[in-house]
Amino acid sequence: MDNYKKFIADYPVDSAEFFTAITYAATELYISMHVLDLENQTAFPIKTNQFIDKFMKCGTTLQESLTNIMVNLACPESVETIKNFTTLSTLSERLKNTNVISEIFHGKIHGWSKAIFVRIGNEKPLRRVLYLVENVNEQMTKLEQEKELLEQNRKQQNMINALMNGFSSVIGVDFVTEKVEYLRTSSRIKSALSLIKEQPTFKTLVEQLINTSVLEEDQDSIREVTDESYIKEYLPVGNSL
């Protein structure tokens, strides 16, 4: 209340008009907003749409109306989840130690959505709540894509690990960017790399490894087969050399 008084004092505007504008702005975040009175069994719409209004009229009680709306707007795989979440008889217990609860579900019209109950006031038993449905399809779709990408990377890494089992060291090289990626390195090579202060190019790396890990009589032949031009000439895409 003190914050409210300070706010009004700092911003001398018509409070009713101003807070109506704030409420209207907040509705842009949500598909629907209703104030539910659990004692009088009524729902006051702040923001609604034709689909919600249609299914709201089909119920004889607040619970029937709410269930009818959510069951008809939710995809089959989310029906049971959203029915449980919108059970009003258990709402008081679920909001006992918190002011907000939410549940993600898949909707037929807006895709992924979040249903939210927010306690209004401190009346006991719980009387009024704000019921909101938020469109989170963009965030959930992005999250699903990221999860799919992580799963693909995991499978790819498993394949790489299986292929690398026979090798002590595996290094990826991009000859265009000269970027070197260490996929697997032995302790001896790690020790050799520690002597290089900056990220080496492929050519520098090969020379360092040859000088520290290859017998002198074999060094020239290794330099030949690890030369970039030799690799590009004798290594067709998809084959090994």
N, C-alpha and C positions, 0 to 999 in steps of 0.2 A: 504493500500500500504506500509506503514511503517513497519507493521508486516511482510509483504511478504519479504521486503528487508532484515530485520533482520534475517528471517528464512533462506534465501539463504546465508547470510553471516555466520551464525552459522553452516550451513550444506553445505559445498562447494561441491556440486555434480552437474551433468548435470541436469539443472532444467526441461527441457522437458522430459527427461527420467524418472526423479524422480516423477514428477507430473502425468505422464502416469501410473506409478506403483501405485500411490495413488488412481487414478481414477479406475484402475482395481480392486484394493483391495476393494474399496467402492461398486463396482458392486456386490460383493458377498452378500451384504445385500438385494439386490432387484431381483425381477423376471425380470423386464425390466427397461430400462432407455432410454429416448429420449429427445433431445432438439427440441422443437417446435418453429418455426419461424412464428408468427401470421401474419406478413406482407407479407412474401413470400409464406406462406401456405405450408411450408415444414417441414419434420420431419427427424432429423438426429439421427440414432440409436447408442447408446453407448452400450446397451446390449439388446438383443432381443431373440426370439426363433421362431421355425417353425410355431407355431400357430399364433403368432402375425404377422409374415411376410405374411402368407397366407391371413389373413383378411385385412391387410393393403392395399394390391393390389386391393381389390374389390371397393375401394372408388375413386371417381373422384376429391374430394376435401379433404383437411386435416380433416375437421369436419366429413365428411362421413367415412373416413378411421378410425378415432379414435372411432366414434360411432359404426362402424361395428365390430371393435375388441372387445370393451367392452361388447356389446350386445351378441356377440357369446360366449364370455368367462365367462360371469356372469350367475349365476343361475337365474331362472325366477323371484324369489322374490326380487332380487337385480337389475334387469334390469332398472327399472324406476329411482332408486336412482343413479345409475352410469351414466345413460344418462344425467340426470340433472347436475351431477357434472362435466362431461366432455364437457358441452356446452361452446364452446370457445368464443361465442359472449358476454357472461356475465363474462368472466374470469377477464378482466381488472377491473371491478367494485368490484369483490370479492377479488381481491388482492390489492385494493386501500389502505387499512390501515394495511396490513400485507404482509409478504414475503412468507408465506407458508399456504396452505390450504390442507385438507385431508378428505377422506371419506372411511369408512369401507364398504366392500361388500363381498358377498359370491360368490366365483368362482367355476367353474365346474372342473378345473384341480388342483389348489393348495388349494382349500378350502377358508377359510377366508383370505382376502387380504386387503391392504390399498392402495388406489390411492392417489397420492400426486402431487400437483403443487407447484413449487418453482420459484419465480421470479428470472430472470437473469438480472442484471444491473438495472439502474434507468431510462431507456428511457421512455418518455411519448409521445404518448400513449404506453402502454405495448406492447413490441415486442416479446421478447423471454422468454420462460419458460422451466424449466426442469420438465418433466413428468415421475414420477416413480411409480412402482407398487411393494409393499413390501408384502412378505408372512408373515402374522401374525396369521396363523392357530393355531399354538401351543399355543400362548398367549390367543387367543379367546376361544379355546377349554377348556383351564384351567379356564378361567373366567366363561364360561358357566357351567362348573362342580361345581365351587365354588358357583355360583348363585343357581344351583339346590340343592346343599347341604344346603345352607342357607334357601331355601324354604322348604326343608324337615324338617330342624330343627325348622322352624317357625310352620309348621303343627304339629310337634311332641310336641312343647311347648304349642300350643293351646289345644291339647288333654290332656296334663299333667295338664294344668290350669283347664280344665273342670272337670277332675277327682279329682282335689284337692279342688274344691269348698266347699266340705263338711268337710274339715279338717283345723285346725288352724295351723298345722305344718306338713311338709313332708320333710323327710331327706333320701337321698340315701346313701347306704353303700356298699362298696366292701370289702368282708371279706378276700380276698386274699391280697390286697394292704393296707387294713385298711383305705382307703380313705373315708372321709365323705363329702357329698355334700348337701348343704342346698337348697332345692327347694322352701320351704316356711316356714317361722318362725313367730310366734306371737311376739308381743312386749315383753311379759314376758319372753319368751325363749331367745330372743335377749339380754335381760338384764342379764339373767343367763349366757349366753355365753360370755358376756363381762367380766365376772369374771375370765375366763380361758385365760391365756396369750398365750399359744401355741395351735396349731390346735389339738383338742382332738381326741383320738381314739373313736370308737363306744362305747366301754365299759366305758370309762371315761365320755363320753357325757351322756350316759344313767344314770350313777350314779349321775351326777350333776343335771340332770333333775328330777330324782326321789327325791333327797334331797331338791330341791327347789319347786317342783310342785305337788308332790304326798303326800296325807295324810299318816301319819305314819302307820296306820293299813293296808294300801294297798301296802306299799312299797315292802314287800317280794314277793307278787304275781306278781308284775310288774317286779321285778328283775328276777323272774323265766322265764316269757314269753319273756323277752328281752335278755336272755342269748343266745349267739351265737349257742351253741350246740342244745338248745331247738328249735331255729328257723330252723336250718338245718334239724332237725329230723321231725318236724311237719309242715313244709312249703314246700309242693311240688311246683315245678316250675309252674308258671302261676296261682297259687291260692293265697288266702289271709288267714291270721291267725288272 
